[in-house]
Amino acid sequence: MSKQSRLESLSRRHSVLDAKIHDEGHRPMPDQHVLMRLKLQKLTVKEEMDRVRATS
């Protein structure tokens, strides 16, 4: 997988997680454990994107 395609894949996953966080956060009674798990996953994806960008 090329660097660009890996970044695109990670970016899509990041966007999906962002949408799930938004949806969960706007429910009448958001589940804080679900929100925490999703936010940690999103952070992990962002860190992976940063690592991919840093490699030459």
N, C-alpha and C positions, 0 to 999 in steps of 0.2 A: 504494500500500500504506500503510495507516495505521501510526502509530507502534506501537500495541499489537500489531498482527499481525506487524510486522517484529521486535519483541522476542520474540514467541512463536516465530517461525521461527528466530531466532538461538539462543534457549534450547534448542529441540529439537536443533539442530545441535551446540550445546555439549554436550548430554547424550550424543549419539551419539559424539562424539569422546572424551568421558570413558569411555564403555564400551569403545571400541576401545583406548584407552590401558590400561585395566584388563586387558582380554583379552591384549594383547601383553605387558604386564608380568608376567603370571602364566603365560606359556608356559615350558617347560623352558629354552629358550635365547632370551630376548627379543632382538629385533633393535634395537640402540640407535639406529640411524639412523631406523628407522620410528618409534620412540618419540619421538625428537627432532622429527621432522616433524609427528607428531600433536599434540605439546604446543605447538609453534609455531602450528599451525592453531587449537588451542583458545584460545591467548592472543589471537590475532587476532580470533576471534569475540567473546571477552570484551571486548576493547577496542572493537569495533564496538557491542556492547550498551551500553557506557558512553557512547559518543558519541551513540547514539540517545536514551538517557535524558537526556543533558545538553541536547539540543535542545528548544526549546519549541514 
